[in-house]
Amino acid sequence: MGIRTGKQFIEGLRSRPRDVWVRGERVDDVTTHPAFKGAVEQLAALYDTQHDPELQDKVTYVVPETGERAGLAFMPAKSAADLRKRREAYRIWAETNFGLMGRSPDFMNVTLLAFWEARHDFAKGGQKFADNIVKYYEYIRDNDLFLSHALITPQNDRSKQSSEQASMHLRVVKETTEGIYVSGARMIATLGPVSDEMIMYNLPQFKAGDEDHALIFAVPTDVKGMRQISRDPYHVDAHESYDHPLSTRFEENDSLLIFDNVFVPWDRVFCYRQVELSNQLYTHTGVRNHTAHQTNTRALIKMQFSVGLAIAVAKSIKADQFLHVQQMLGELLGYIEQVKSALVRSEYESEPTEVGTVRPSLAPLQAIRTMLPTAYPRVIEVLQTIGAGGFMLMPSGADFRAPELSDDLALYYQGAGGMPSVERVKLFKLAWDLAGEAFGQRLVQYERYYAGDPVRNLALNYLSNRNPDMQRLVDKALALAGDPNAPATVAEPTNNELATEVNS
């Protein structure tokens, strides 16, 4: 099939009705429902870039085995230059939504690439599982399908393991010669209602006794027996784009996935009842290297947009003339440079895989992933601080259409330097949509937790540390002191001390 257009993506969703619920109602068509329409249109715009003559070579590549084009996130890298090329494709897609859509198709596409590169890990459970993941990667790549996933067990009783949670957690309930049947639930399926397929794997969370839960598999989103209950959407029909320019376009709805005796054929099973393998897949394969490369590129665009917005708000009321505001904005600009540096270093220090490709180095990318849970909320805090009470009293777009209010609005809502009131209010509305509304607060929560528990991730930085340089330097410094039981010696002067004596 090859790369799809936005129209083909939308038609694909319409042709495959799924069991999706929002606000107590079943959704007949996710492409037109207000809770999903904005996201569908933005996703369609991403697929259309693949057919833009000026962008096609930047966001797609020709698959050698088929001669057809596919999204660049699927492309195995042979060099650091290939990784930079993939990053440029991530950047182009992220800029279409200002980095606000964290689960654009390239995220799961590069996840599948990582699984394809790590097929030897899947083979630990049997060669058929490795063969299955290779075929599934090729199927999604060649048909340009949009994947979603859900890694987390329902947030019920965190003190109990999955096998102690009755029937709540996703598990196998029956095995046949044709495949397996699964039941239970997972969260959080971001953009799940508008996806083509679901691939289910997990964070390291299972223990002995959880074998029935240690599964990795994929199913079509319209598979019989799978239901999605979406969270309450932040966008409502009454919202205008002038008042809510971001939430009306870029909201990614999230859902709870419920499996009720769902059939999964064996060729879509990639790990079966293997607790250790299921737990190790996330940390021992290169999936974090690849996804962090994509998400940090997306986060860079989000940080640039958010910091740029904070600067624009400060300039609109000349708050940027004050030292403490300059200090805050300078702090935020430093975060941007850190993300840029980590991305470049991850490519420069790329590491080989077992299948002859290269992947980004994880350490610098993980450092940014553990920084963003505090850095992005800090950006929003600064934006809220600069806008202050001005955010609380912005008129609506409807007010500007009332002739009786035009003089008052023009006088009292104008910005510094003669900035027209309609432009200043538009700017503050944009900032408040990002920093104050439920849509914006979900984006803050997303940066805190999309990569997992930030506390555990920081601890993992220490537990996985294999860099010998720090201890080598400490040992070198300790050696200067010598043995206290040895005869006392006078330290030889350093070169700097000798130079000082000569100059004297």
Sequence and secondary structure as in RCSB ss.txt:
>XXXX:A:sequence
MGIRTGKQFIEGLRSRPRDVWVRGERVDDVTTHPAFKGAVEQLAALYDTQHDPELQDKVTYVVPETGERAGLAFM
PAKSAADLRKRREAYRIWAETNFGLMGRSPDFMNVTLLAFWEARHDFAKGGQKFADNIVKYYEYIRDNDLFLSHA
LITPQNDRSKQSSEQASMHLRVVKETTEGIYVSGARMIATLGPVSDEMIMYNLPQFKAGDEDHALIFAVPTDVKG
MRQISRDPYHVDAHESYDHPLSTRFEENDSLLIFDNVFVPWDRVFCYRQVELSNQLYTHTGVRNHTAHQTNTRAL
IKMQFSVGLAIAVAKSIKADQFLHVQQMLGELLGYIEQVKSALVRSEYESEPTEVGTVRPSLAPLQAIRTMLPTA
YPRVIEVLQTIGAGGFMLMPSGADFRAPELSDDLALYYQGAGGMPSVERVKLFKLAWDLAGEAFGQRLVQYERYY
AGDPVRNLALNYLSNRNPDMQRLVDKALALAGDPNAPATVAEPTNNELATEVNS
>XXXX:A:secstr
  S  HHHHHHHHHHS  EEEETTEE S TTTSTTTHHHHHHHHHHHHHTT TTTHHHHEEE TTTS EEEGGG 
 BSSHHHHHHHHHHHHHHHHHTTT  TT HHHHHHHHHHHHHTHHHHGGG HHHHHHHHHHHHHHHHHT  EE  
 B  SS TTS GGGSTT B EEEEE SSEEEEEEEEEEEETGGG SEEEE   S   TT GGG EEEEEETT TT
EEEEE   S  TT  TTT TTHHHH   EEEEEEEEEEEEGGGEEEES HHHHHHHHHHSSHHHHHHHHHHHHHH
HHHHHHHHHHHHHHHHTTGGGSHHHHHHHHHHHHHHHHHHHHHHHHHHT EE TTS EE  HHHHHHHHHHHHHH
HHHHHHHHHHHHGGGGGG   HHHHT GGGHHHHHHHS  GGG  HHHHHHHHHHHHHHHTSHHHHHHHHHHHHT
TS HHHHHHHHHHT    HHHHHHHHHHHHH  TTS        HHHHHHHHH 
